[in-house]
Amino acid sequence: MLKYTNEGRDIVRSDAKGKILDVGAMVNPLFPNTDTVDINQPSTFQGNINYPDVWDKVKAHTDKYGKYDYSICSHTLEDIANPIYVCEQLSKVSKRGGIIVPSKYIESGRHAKYYRGFIHHRWIWNIEDGLFVGYPKVNLFEHKKFDKLSQHGATKSEIVYLWDNEIDVSAVNGDFLGPDNESVEGYYDKLLRDC
Protein backbone atom coordinates (compact mmCIF):
# COMPACT_ATOMS: atom_id res chain seq x y z
CA MET A 1 0.00 0.00 0.00
CA LEU A 2 1.20 3.48 -0.92
CA LYS A 3 -0.92 6.44 0.12
CA TYR A 4 -0.93 10.09 1.08
CA THR A 5 -2.25 10.63 4.60
CA ASN A 6 -1.99 12.52 7.88
CA GLU A 7 -2.23 9.26 9.84
CA GLY A 8 1.12 7.62 9.01
CA ARG A 9 2.15 6.65 12.51
CA ASP A 10 -1.29 5.20 13.31
CA ILE A 11 -1.36 3.16 10.09
CA VAL A 12 2.10 1.70 10.66
CA ARG A 13 1.43 1.13 14.36
CA SER A 14 -1.64 -0.98 13.52
CA ASP A 15 0.16 -2.86 10.71
CA ALA A 16 3.29 -3.81 12.70
CA LYS A 17 3.29 -7.28 14.23
CA GLY A 18 5.90 -9.60 15.67
CA LYS A 19 9.60 -8.93 16.15
CA ILE A 20 10.16 -5.28 15.11
CA LEU A 21 13.21 -3.33 13.91
CA ASP A 22 12.97 0.46 14.01
CA VAL A 23 15.42 2.22 11.66
CA GLY A 24 16.28 5.82 12.50
CA ALA A 25 14.13 5.50 15.61
CA MET A 26 16.02 7.32 18.29
CA VAL A 27 14.30 10.70 17.97
CA ASN A 28 10.69 9.50 18.10
CA PRO A 29 10.24 5.71 18.19
CA LEU A 30 6.87 4.18 17.37
CA PHE A 31 7.50 1.20 19.62
CA PRO A 32 9.76 1.73 22.63
CA ASN A 33 11.87 -1.28 23.65
CA THR A 34 12.27 -2.67 20.12
CA ASP A 35 15.55 -3.27 18.31
CA THR A 36 16.83 -0.11 16.65
CA VAL A 37 19.32 0.93 14.00
CA ASP A 38 20.47 4.50 14.47
CA ILE A 39 23.58 6.65 14.53
CA ASN A 40 22.75 7.74 18.08
CA GLN A 41 23.17 5.82 21.31
CA PRO A 42 21.71 3.76 22.77
CA SER A 43 20.89 1.68 19.70
CA THR A 44 20.78 -2.05 19.28
CA PHE A 45 22.82 -1.57 16.11
CA GLN A 46 24.60 1.77 16.26
CA GLY A 47 25.97 3.27 13.06
CA ASN A 48 25.31 5.34 9.99
CA ILE A 49 22.56 3.62 7.99
CA ASN A 50 24.09 4.89 4.71
CA TYR A 51 27.02 2.46 5.11
CA PRO A 52 27.36 -1.33 5.11
CA ASP A 53 29.11 -1.75 8.47
CA VAL A 54 25.95 -1.27 10.53
CA TRP A 55 23.88 -3.41 8.14
CA ASP A 56 26.50 -6.16 8.36
CA LYS A 57 25.76 -6.29 12.12
CA VAL A 58 22.01 -6.44 11.52
CA LYS A 59 22.45 -9.13 8.85
CA ALA A 60 24.64 -11.21 11.18
CA HIS A 61 21.89 -10.95 13.79
CA THR A 62 19.17 -12.04 11.34
CA ASP A 63 21.36 -14.88 10.04
CA LYS A 64 21.52 -16.19 13.62
CA TYR A 65 17.99 -15.44 14.85
CA GLY A 66 15.92 -15.06 11.66
CA LYS A 67 14.55 -12.03 9.86
CA TYR A 68 12.56 -9.41 11.69
CA ASP A 69 8.83 -9.73 11.14
CA TYR A 70 8.48 -5.99 10.57
CA SER A 71 10.72 -2.96 9.98
CA ILE A 72 9.71 0.63 10.60
CA CYS A 73 11.45 3.57 8.99
CA SER A 74 9.63 6.76 9.97
CA HIS A 75 10.73 10.23 8.87
CA THR A 76 14.26 9.11 8.10
CA LEU A 77 14.64 8.46 4.33
CA GLU A 78 14.14 12.14 3.47
CA ASP A 79 17.16 13.09 5.61
CA ILE A 80 19.86 10.68 4.49
CA ALA A 81 22.28 10.54 1.57
CA ASN A 82 21.40 7.08 0.26
CA PRO A 83 17.77 6.10 0.90
CA ILE A 84 17.65 3.55 -1.93
CA TYR A 85 20.45 1.57 -0.27
CA VAL A 86 18.63 1.67 3.07
CA CYS A 87 15.45 0.34 1.43
CA GLU A 88 17.44 -2.51 -0.11
CA GLN A 89 18.84 -3.40 3.31
CA LEU A 90 15.43 -3.27 4.99
CA SER A 91 14.08 -5.95 2.70
CA LYS A 92 17.11 -8.16 3.40
CA VAL A 93 16.56 -8.14 7.17
CA SER A 94 12.74 -8.00 7.44
CA LYS A 95 9.76 -9.83 6.04
CA ARG A 96 7.51 -6.74 5.90
CA GLY A 97 7.54 -3.14 6.92
CA GLY A 98 6.22 0.37 6.94
CA ILE A 99 7.90 3.53 5.72
CA ILE A 100 6.69 7.05 6.50
CA VAL A 101 8.10 10.16 4.82
CA PRO A 102 6.86 13.74 4.48
CA SER A 103 4.74 14.20 1.36
CA LYS A 104 5.63 16.44 -1.55
CA TYR A 105 2.71 18.60 -0.44
CA ILE A 106 4.09 19.41 3.00
CA GLU A 107 7.62 19.65 1.59
CA SER A 108 6.50 22.28 -0.92
CA GLY A 109 5.23 24.68 1.74
CA ARG A 110 7.23 27.63 2.97
CA HIS A 111 7.70 26.78 6.63
CA ALA A 112 10.60 29.20 6.90
CA LYS A 113 11.04 32.58 5.31
CA TYR A 114 13.64 31.84 2.64
CA TYR A 115 13.14 28.32 1.35
CA ARG A 116 10.59 25.65 0.58
CA GLY A 117 10.15 22.64 2.85
CA PHE A 118 12.48 21.63 5.63
CA ILE A 119 16.13 22.61 5.30
CA HIS A 120 17.50 19.30 6.59
CA HIS A 121 15.57 17.18 4.05
CA ARG A 122 17.54 15.97 1.03
CA TRP A 123 14.70 14.16 -0.76
CA ILE A 124 11.13 14.77 -1.91
CA TRP A 125 9.06 11.59 -2.23
CA ASN A 126 6.29 10.83 -4.70
CA ILE A 127 3.98 7.97 -5.65
CA GLU A 128 4.18 7.16 -9.36
CA ASP A 129 2.26 4.20 -10.80
CA GLY A 130 2.58 2.28 -7.54
CA LEU A 131 6.29 3.04 -7.20
CA PHE A 132 7.86 4.97 -4.33
CA VAL A 133 10.10 7.55 -6.05
CA GLY A 134 12.65 9.88 -4.47
CA TYR A 135 13.60 13.24 -5.96
CA PRO A 136 16.75 15.01 -4.76
CA LYS A 137 15.91 18.49 -3.49
CA VAL A 138 17.52 20.68 -6.12
CA ASN A 139 17.15 24.44 -6.59
CA LEU A 140 14.51 23.91 -9.31
CA PHE A 141 12.09 22.97 -6.52
CA GLU A 142 12.13 26.63 -5.41
CA HIS A 143 10.36 27.64 -8.67
CA LYS A 144 6.94 29.20 -8.10
CA LYS A 145 5.20 26.52 -10.21
CA PHE A 146 5.56 24.18 -7.21
CA ASP A 147 3.51 26.54 -5.00
CA LYS A 148 0.32 24.69 -5.93
CA LEU A 149 1.55 21.53 -4.22
CA SER A 150 1.48 23.14 -0.80
CA GLN A 151 -2.31 23.66 -0.89
CA HIS A 152 -2.70 19.94 -0.09
CA GLY A 153 -0.18 19.89 2.78
CA ALA A 154 -2.80 20.07 5.53
CA THR A 155 -4.60 16.92 4.37
CA LYS A 156 -1.76 14.91 2.82
CA SER A 157 1.27 15.59 5.00
CA GLU A 158 2.86 12.12 4.73
CA ILE A 159 3.35 9.18 2.44
CA VAL A 160 2.90 5.77 4.02
CA TYR A 161 4.34 2.77 2.23
CA LEU A 162 3.55 -0.70 3.57
CA TRP A 163 5.60 -3.42 1.91
CA ASP A 164 5.94 -7.21 1.82
CA ASN A 165 9.18 -9.00 0.86
CA GLU A 166 10.73 -6.10 -1.06
CA ILE A 167 10.43 -2.35 -1.48
CA ASP A 168 9.54 -0.94 -4.91
CA VAL A 169 11.66 2.20 -4.67
CA SER A 170 13.63 4.26 -7.14
CA ALA A 171 15.36 7.59 -7.47
CA VAL A 172 13.95 9.75 -10.24
CA ASN A 173 15.30 8.82 -13.67
CA GLY A 174 17.41 6.01 -12.22
CA ASP A 175 19.34 8.53 -10.07
CA PHE A 176 20.70 10.45 -13.10
CA LEU A 177 19.89 14.18 -13.15
CA GLY A 178 20.65 14.93 -16.73
CA PRO A 179 21.52 15.09 -19.50
CA ASP A 180 20.31 18.70 -19.72
CA ASN A 181 18.16 21.33 -17.98
CA GLU A 182 15.05 20.59 -20.05
CA SER A 183 15.18 16.89 -19.14
CA VAL A 184 15.54 17.60 -15.42
CA GLU A 185 12.63 20.07 -15.52
CA GLY A 186 10.52 17.37 -17.18
CA TYR A 187 11.33 14.86 -14.43
CA TYR A 188 10.29 17.30 -11.69
CA ASP A 189 7.08 18.23 -13.49
CA LYS A 190 5.90 14.70 -12.56
CA LEU A 191 5.54 16.02 -9.01
CA LEU A 192 2.73 18.28 -10.26
CA ARG A 193 0.64 15.59 -11.96
CA ASP A 194 -1.96 14.98 -9.28
CA CYS A 195 -2.50 18.57 -8.12
Buried (B, 14 or more C-beta within 10 A) or exposed (E): EBBBBBBBBEBBBEBBEEBBBBBBBBEEBBBEEBBBBBBEEEBBBBBBBBEEEBBEBBBEBBEEEEBBBBBBBBBBBBBBEBBBBBBBBBBEBBBBBBBBBBBBBBBBBEEEEEEBBBEEBBBBBBBBEEEBBBBBBEEBBEEEEBEEBBEBBEEBBBBBBBBEEEBBBBBBBEEEBEEEEEEBEEBBEBBEEBB
